[in-house]
Amino acid sequence: MLILLEVSSRVVMDQMGWSSPQMIERYGHVTDRMRRSLADRIDGFLVGLMEPEKGDAEPEPADAEGTEEDPG
């Protein structure tokens, strides 16, 4: 439960009376909730990479009729 609550490893070790971080590896199982949380965080990070930064102008869409001016 402490791991699900994202309590730091040091605090988990202290509360459980463990002196070795290997105990967390032994008893700390990965749950679907943890997997979903990770997937959501990765999604948020990737979406943030794809969004333009504040102040950046959106590119203008290309003119469907063409953008070349008639020289003559």
Buried (B, 14 or more C-beta within 10 A) or exposed (E): EBBEEEEEBEEBBEEEEBEEEEBBEEEBEEEEEBEEEEEEEEEEEEEEEEEEEEEEEEEEEEEEEEEEEEEE
